[in-house]
């Protein structure tokens, strides 16, 4: 007979779940505070863009330099969010 799922969890599962919830909230807050966009390599002008716009521009723009600029911003966003998490010592 299988046990109900709450009984299968370890005694400290709620502690782990609370920590994960807090880390997700911190990550979301960190992302919300970022000013997203890329600098157009041809004009030097900053172009505001959401993460979805960056992804779409990276995939569809005819200029390799613009695609690269968008890629670098998306990559730096991932690193920024990872580094800004409390207690992170890996990056």
N, C-alpha and C positions, 0 to 999 in steps of 0.2 A: 504494500500500500504506500503510495507516494504521500509525502508530507506537504502540507500547504506551503506556498512560497515564503511566507514570513518566517516560518520555522527553519527553513533551509539556510537563511542568511546568518552570517556570523554575528556575534554579540555587538561588534563595533561597526556594523554596516551602516547604521544611521549616522555615525560620525563621519565615515567616508563620504556618504551621500551629501551631508551638509557641507563638507569641504569642497566637493565637486560643484555643488550649487553656487558656493561663494566664488570659486575660481571662474565659473562661467559668467557670473554677474560682473566680476572684475574685468574680464575680457571684453564683455559687451560695453561696459563703461569706457574702457580704454579705446575701443573702436569708435565709439560715438564722439569722442573728443578729438579725433583726428581730422585734419583738414585734407580731404582727398582731392587729388587732381594730378596732373603731370605738366611738365614744362615742354612746350612744343619746341623741338630742336631747331626748326627752321626759323621761327619768329622769336624765340626766347620768352614767349608769353605763357603765363601760367593758365592752364585750362582746368577749371573745376570739373570734377567727374566723380560719380559714385563708383563703388567697387564694381557694380554691374557695367557701368559705362566704360570703365577701364578695361574690363575683361572683353567687352565687345569691340572696343577700339583696337585692343591688342590682337584680336582675331581678324579684323576686317579692314583696317586702314591700309591704304596702298603704300604708305611710307614705312620702310623698315625701321627708320630712326624713331618714328612715332610709336610703332609697336614695341620697340625696345624700351622706350621711355615709360610706357604703360606697364610693361613687364617689371621693370625695376621698381616702380612704385608699389605694385602689388606684392612683390617680394619683400620690400622694406616694411610694408604693413604687417606681414606675417611675423617678421623678426621683431618689430616694435611691440606687437601685442604679446609675443612670447616672452620678451625680455621684461616687459612691464608687469608681468604677473608677480604678486608678492611671493617672496621666498625662492624665486627662480635663481639658480646658480649655475645653470648649464650653458647659457649663452653669454 
